Amino acid sequence: MTWWREGVLYQIYPRSFADSNGDGIGDLRGIAARLDYLEWLGVDGIWLNPIHPSPNVDWGYDVADYMGVHPDLGTLDDLDALVAEAARRGIRLLLDLVPNHTSDRNPWFRERPDFYVWSKEIPNNWRAAFGGGPAWTWDEERRAYYLHNFAPQQPDLDWWNEDVRDEFDRILRFWFDRGVAGFRIDVAHALIKDRELRDDVLDPEARGGVHRIHSMNRPETHEIFGRWRRLADRNEPSRILVGEVYVLEVAEWARYYGSGTDELNLAFNFALVHSDLDAAKMREIVAATEAALPSEAWPCWTGSNHDAMRFTTRWCGGDEALARCALLILLTLRGTPFLYYGDELALPNGRVPKERLLDVAAPPRDPGRTPMPWTPGDGGWSDPWLPLEEASRNVADQRDDPRSTLHFTRELIALRRSSEDLRLGAYVGLAAPEGVWAWRRGERTAVAVNLAAAPRRSRASRAGSCSARGASGRARSCRARSGSSRRRATSWPCSGRRRSGRAARETPRASRSCRASAARFSSASVRSRSLSGPAPGRRSAAPARSRRSTPTCCRRGPGRGRSAGRRRRSGRSRASRPSSATRSRGRLRGPSCRGALGSGARARRGSS
């Protein structure tokens, strides 16, 4: 199998990730300085939003030079150094390719007008995504209209022109030769336009009131991806192509994989992005995805990005505990998960005052692009390009707190890496009560997520749970189970240490909690890495555990079939084992957490 199937990728918005020189703009050297953090987190690859020279009408998605680096972000030498330093840590780097359109400041627009789509008059009803007006703008110099499916400053390229195709072949080879592992392809479904420039089909029931069957979504686009796939596969190792295929009809979206081996390697599933955090809706989308994909294709999941903004706000209403359930979904489904910077902190959208808004889109996407909070207070930034008004969820505090969402995410990534089922196993939906989504991965791993308003019983949930109860009293939980009841268990913390007796009974009902556990199923036991720095030997299946730095709820509990001597050696007493009633109920509980192979005490619910 290949690294991008088994790994976890991480999206970085360069201007907002890390600033190396104090000018308020994140840059390539800032990213390089944070590679140790990304290695500690456990990601296998990073995707950078556009880094090329641009007038920034659409913040890098209006490219003026495809082979350069924007001076705000650094130089080509800085990029080469970043690629090398990331590779030294086992992290691959993907760039953002914007092939549908350029900036009107790109020299091509004046020197090679044949690269673009022109008409002597407005030929159709196509509408621009930004502004909502006609997708055609008059150019006085050419005495003709040019096409722009986005802003007027972003003229669309004419992909029927073979010279355009040759030019992008050259661009891909340029970056592949510099060690870039692949590309995320912007608006991948939109490259080819109808040759006859026919009208799109208006339909008030359709998204945006129109079926864009002529301005984009043309079948000829598949020829381009086949050509690029052959180019990417000629490299050693093969490079990857990840498509932003903004098609919500799953069967149509799946066609961008071709046969599964001859077009895109991955395509973001926007049907899931646009879903509510709802068990029935998400289960239906994943089932449709599994049915539609060719046998050799591989799904790709995300909940946040620079356009859709952050799932902690959109899916979870800002609730940190619900965000942990969303993280468990993304990281345990079959497929490649992409985390957006800050997802690992349960970072919500930021607040951007009206006078500080910079985005061309309506509504503006700036709240999903605010700077990464590294520290309390100013977040480690000085007068950043977008405001950072709230840094209570920051890297420094969460890295110091073993109960934090950051550690929850890190342990979940480690569990995924150690489990062949979670990396490569098939997805099979399991029967579950209303509001619960349960599935099996591989032969011996099951996951259940309770997104209902009350506790639910689930046979898939006996080994552990992740639960949340918000101030409204609505319960949320998730559980992962792997192997037989005789296997040892490991758990990763979500909030609070274990408590029992009166302390547990007196936990306020309006607080939030989240905990998850899974049974170990192989000799390569899952253990948490040292919480104080980068994990040595990150690529090994069984990173070493630091007992002293590991919270109580992460430490191994006794298995049901183990001897008293083994229990004494582990420092546990028989009294600490869960009751048979706890083991057999398999109930997904909102306010409590009971791991069938760990302590039966009620988990402490800490404030989010």
N, C-alpha and C positions, 0 to 999 in steps of 0.2 A: 504493500500500500504506500501512498505518498503522504508527505508531511502535511499538506493542506487538507487532506481528508481527516487525519487524526488530530490535528492541532487546533488551537484557539487563536484567532486573529483579533487584532486590536486596532481600531480606527483612531487616527490622530488628526485633529484640525491644527495644523502647525502654528498658526498665529495665536492660538489659545492654549498651547500645551506647556511650554516652558521657555522663558526668556533668558538668554545668556548674557545680554549686554545692558539690560536695564532700560531699554527704550520703550517698553510696554508692548512689544510685539514678539510673540513666540518665534523661534527660529530653529534652524537645523542643529546648531550647536547646543541649543537648549534641549532638544530631543536626545542628542547624544549623551548629554550629562545625566539624563534620566533612564538610560538603558538598564542600569543596575536595578532600578525599581521594576521595570518591565520584566527583567529576568527573574527577579524575586516573585513577582506575581505569577509567572509561569506561562506567558504567552509565547507562541511560536512564530508569529509574524505580525508586522505592522503595516497598515495602509495609511499613506499620507494623502490628505486632500491636496489639491493642486499647488505645486511649488514654483510654477513657471512665471516668467515676467508677464505682467498683466496690468491694465489700468484699474482693475478691481471694481468694475461696474457690478459684476457678480462674484467678487471676491475669489478670483483665480479661475473661475469657469468661463472667462473670456481671455483666451490665451493669445499672447502676442508673439511668443517664441517657444516652440515645443522642445527645444534642445537647450534651454537655459534655465537659470534659477533666479527667482525674483530677488533683487538686492535686499529687500526687507528681511528675507529669510536666510540669506547666505550666498554661497558660491558653489560652483560645481565641485571644487575641492572639498568643501564642507559636506556635500552629498556623498562623495566617494568615501570620505572618512566615516560618515554615518553608516553606509552600507557595510564597510569593513568591520567597524566596531560591533554592529548588530550581529554580523555573521560570526564573530568571535564568541558571542554568547548564544549561538544557535538560533538567532532570530532573523527571519527573512524580511525583506522590505519590498512593498508594492507601492507603485506610484499611481496617481489618478490620471487617466487618459481622457481627453475631451475631444472626441472626433466628430461630433455632430456639427459644431460651430466653432468659430474663432472669435477673437476680438476684431472690431473694425479698425483697430490700430495694428493688426498683424500686417506685415508688408505684402502678404499675398492679396489682400483685399484690393490694393491698387495695382500691384505688379502682375498678379495672376487672377484677373476677374473671372476667368473661365472656371476657376475653382468653386464658384458660388452659383446660386440659383437666381436667375433674373427673369423679369417679365416686363413687357412694354406697358402693361396695365395690370391691375389687381385681378388675378385670374380665378379666384375661388373664395370660399368662406372661411379659410383657415384663420384661427385666432392665436395670438401670442399668449404664452403662458404667463408672462409678466406684463401687467397692464390691461390684458383682456381685449385690446384692440386688434385690428387686422395684423396678420403676421407678415405684412409687406410694407416696406418703407422706401420712399422715393430718394434716389441718389442723383443729385444735380449733375455731377461730373459725368456719370454714365447715361443720364437721361433715361433711367429705367428704375423699376422697383426691384429690390432684393428681398429674399425670404429670410425671416428670422422667427423661429418658433419660440424664442425666448425674448430677451430685450432687443431693442433696435440696434444696440451696440454689439450684438452677437449674431452676425450673419451666418446662415447655414451653408455648409459645404455641399457641393454637388458630387455625391458618391457614384453617380453614373459615369463620371469622368475618370478614366483609367489613370491619369496623372495624379489625381488625389489619392488613389489607392497605392500607387507606387511611393508617393511621398510619405504616407503613414507606415508603409513597410520599412522605409528607411528610419523613421522615428523609433519604431519598435526595436529594430536592430541596434540603434544607437544606445538605448537604455539597457537592453539585454547585455550588450557587450560591457557595460559598466557594472554588471552584477546585480541589477534589479531583478527580483524574483518574479515579477509579473505586473499586471495592471488591473485596477478596477476601471471599468469602461463606463463613462458617463452616458446617460440616456441611450443605452445600447440598442433599444428597440426602434430608434428614430432616425437612423442614418440614411436610409433610402426613402426618397419621396416618390409618389406616383409620377410616372413619366409624363402623363397628360395633365397633371396638376388638377385633378378632379376634386369636387367638393367633398368635405367630410360629411358624415351623416348626422344630422341633428336629431337628438332624442332627449326629451326632458328627464327621462328616467336614467339616463347614462351619467357616469361620473363627469362633471363639468358640462353636462347637457349635450354632449357630442360623442359620437364614435369616431375616433381618429384613425380611420382605416386607409386614408390616402396621404395625410401629412406625416404619418409615421406608421409603424407596425406592418411594414411591407415584407412579403416573403423573400424578396431578393436580398434582404439584410443578411440572411443566413449564409450567403456566398462569401461575404466579407469575413464572418467569424470562422468559417471553414479555412479560409486562406490564412488568417492570423493564427489559428490553432496549429496548422502545419508549420508555420514559421516558429511558433513558440516551442513546438516539440522537437525542432532540430537542435535545440540547445541542450547542453548537459550540465546540470540537470534540466529537465523540461521546465519552462516558465509557465505561469498560470494566467488565465483570463477570467476575471470576475465581472459579471455584467450587472449594471443597474437596469434591469429589465422591468420597467414600471408597467407591468401588465397584471391586472388583478384576476383575470380569468385563468385559473390554474392550468388548464389543458393547453391554452395558447402560450402561456409563460414557459411551460416545459419544453416547447419546441426549440427554444434557444439552446438547449443542450445537444441538439442534433440527435445522433444515434447514442449519445452518452460519452463518446470518445472523440468526436470530430468537430465540435463547436466550442461553446463556453465550457470551462471546467466547473464554474459555479455561477449561479444567478440568485441574487437576493430575492427572497420570497416576500413581496410587499402585501400579499393577501393577509399574512400573519401580522405584519406591521400595522395594517389598518384595522385589524380586529380589535374588539374589546378584550380585556383580560377576563375571558369567559370560557369555562370548561367546554361547553358544547360547541361554541363557535370555533375555538382553536382546534379542538379534536377533529372537527369536520374538515378544516383547512389542511391539517397535517395528513389526514387520511386521503384526501383528494390529491395532495402532493405525492404521497407514496404511490398512489395508483397511476398517476400521470407520467412520472419520470421513467425514462428508459432504464433498463436493468443495470447498466453500468454507470448511470448518472448519480450524482451525490447532492443532496439538498444543502441549502445555505440559509442560516437563520440570523436575524438581528431584530432588536427591538427599538434601537435608537440610531439616529445618524444626524448629519448636519442639516438635512431637510425636514425629516419627520420630528426632529428634536428628541427629547429624552423620555424613555418609557416610564421613569419614576413619576413624572408628571402626567403623561398621556394615559398610561395604563393604570397607574397606582395612586393617582391623586396626591402624590407627595409622601405616601406612607412607606417608610423605610422597610418595614417588615414585608409588605406586599412586594416590594422590589426584590426581596430575596427569593420569593416564590417565582417571580419572573426570571431571575437569574438561573434558578434551578431548571426551569423549563428550557431555556435557551441552551444550557450546557449539558443537558441529558437527552435531548432529542437526537435522532439519527441525523447526522449532517455536520457541517462546519459552522460553528458559532462565531459571529463578529461582535465584539464588545466595543462600544463607543467610549472614548475617554471619559472617565467619571462614572460609568455604569457600575464599576466595582465598588464605588462609594455610595451607591444609591443616590447619585447626584440629581437633583431636580433641575428644571429649567431655571435660569437666572432671571433676575429682574433688570430690564433695560429701560430707563426712562425714555419717553418719546423723543426728547431732544438728542439722545445718544444713539438712536436707531440708525443703522447704516445699510440695511439690506434692501435690495431692489424689489423683493417679493412682497405680496400682500396676502395674508398677514406676514409680518417680518419674521425671519427665522433666527434673528440675533439671540433670543433667550436660550436657544439650544447650542450656542457657540461661545458662551462666556468662558473666561479663563479657568483653567484647572486650579482648584484650591489646594496648594501643597501644604500650607501651614494655617494656623488660626489667624484671625485678624485680617491682614491684607492679602492673605493667600500666597504670599511670596512674590507679589507683583508690585510694580511701581507705576502708577498711572497707566493701566493697561488700555489697549485699543478699544475693548468693550468693558463696561464696568463689571467689577466683581463686588457685589454688595453684601454677599452672604457667604461665609466660609466655615460655617459650623461643621459641615461634613467635609473634612479635609484629610489628606493623606497622612500627615504627621500624627494627628490624634488617633486615627483609625489603625495606623500601623502599630501604635503603642497599646492598643486595646484588643486583646485576643477575642473579645466577643463581638467585634465590629463586623460590618458588612464586607469590608475589605478582606478580613481574614476568612470570612465565610466564602467569598469568591475564590480566594487563593486555595483554600482547602478543597473546594469543589473542582477546581481545575486540576489539582493534584490527584483527586479521586478519579477523575476522567482519564488522566494520563496513565494511571496504574491499572485501569480496568479495560480489558479488550472488549468486553460487552459494550461499554459506554463509548469507546472510540469507534468501533467497527460493527457492533451487533445490529441485527435487523430490528426494526420497529414493529411492534404488534400492539394494537389497541386492546385494552382489557375492559371488561364490563365493570361499571362503577356506578354508585348512586348519583342522583341528580346533583350537579354542581361540582362533581369530582371528575378529574381527568386522570386516568391511569393507563400506563403502558409498560410493555416489557421490552428490554433491550437485550438482544442475544439470548442465551440459554438460561442465565441465572440472575438477571438483574431486573427489578421492577421499580417503577417510579409512580407515585400518586400525588396529585396536587388537589387540595380541597379549596375551591374558589367559591363555595357556597356561603350562605349567611349563618350556618350552624355546623356543629360537628357532624361527621359522616363516618359510617363504617365501611372499611375497604379491606378485602383480603390481601391486597397488595401492599398494605401499609404496616405490617406487623413489626418490621425490623427497625423502624425509626420514623421520625416525623419532623416536619418544618411547619410551624404554625404561627399564625398572626391574628391578633384581635385589635382592631382599631378602636378609637374613641366611640364610634357608633355602636360597638359591640358586635360587629360583623366578624365572623371568624374566617381565617384563611390558614391553610396548612398544606404541607407537602411532605411526602415520605419517599425514601429510596430503600429498596431491599435487594440484596444480592446473596445468592447461595442458600444453603439450607440452614435450619435453625441451630445446627451444631457448629456453624462457622463463627469465628470471632467477629467482633463488631468494632467499627471506628465511627466517630461522629465529628462533625465540624460545627463550631459555635456560631450562633446567630445573635443572641443577646442574653446576657445574664449567666451566672454560674448556677449549677444545680442547687436547689434548696429542698428541704423536706419539712414535714410536720407543720407546726404553726406558721413558720415563715412563709411556706408555700400557700397555706390556706388564706393568709392575709394579703396576698398579692392583689393590688387594685385591678378591677375588671377593665378599667378604661385604658390600661397600658398595652404595650405591644410586645410580642415576643416571637422569636423564630428559632427553630432548632432543627437540625437534620442529622440523620445517621444512616449508615449502610453497613451491611455485613461484609466482612472480608471473605473472599471466595477463592483465594489462591495463596501459594506460599509467599508470594511477593506482597506482603501486607501493606496496606495503605497507612502511612504515618505522616503526621504533619512535620514540615520542615522547620528549622530554626526560625523563630519569629523576629530575630534581631538583625537579620541581614540577608543578603542574597544566598539562595540555597546552593550549596556545593553539589556538583553532580546532578544538575537540574534535570538532565535527560534520563536519569535512571528511573526504573519503574517503582522503586521503593526508596524514596528519599529518607534519610535518617531522621528520627524524631528526637527532639530535645525535650526530655521529660520535665525539666525544670521550667521551661518556657511555655509548656502546653497547658491550657486551661483544663480544669477537671473534666468538663464535658467532652473533651477530645480524647481522653485516655481510654485505653482498651478496657472493656468490661469483660467479665467471665462468660464463656459460652455455656449453654445449658448442659452439654455433655461432658464438661471438664471435671477433673478430679478435685477433691478438696485440697490436695497438695498444690496443684496448679493454681487454685484460687488464692492459697496463702502466699505463694510466690509472687503473685500479681498485686498483693497488698489489699485484696478485697475479701470481705467476709460474706458468708452465705446470706446474711441479713440484707446485704446490699443488692441482691438479685431481685428482679421483678417477680411479682407473684404470677402464678399460672393464669389468673384471670386477666392480668395485664397482657400477658403474652398471647392469649387466645382471642382477645376482643378484636384486635386489628382496627381500632377506631381512630379516624382522623380527627383529632381534637383541636379546637381552636385555642382555648386558654392554657392548655398544658402540653407537655411533650414527654412521651414515654417511649424510650428505645427498648425494644423487646430483648435486646442483648446487653443493655446497659442498665443504668439505675432506673428504678421505678418511681423515684421521687418526682414530684411536680417541679417543672422548670421555673426558675425565677423569670418574671416578666419585667424587663427593664424598659425605661422610656426610650422612645425613638429619638 
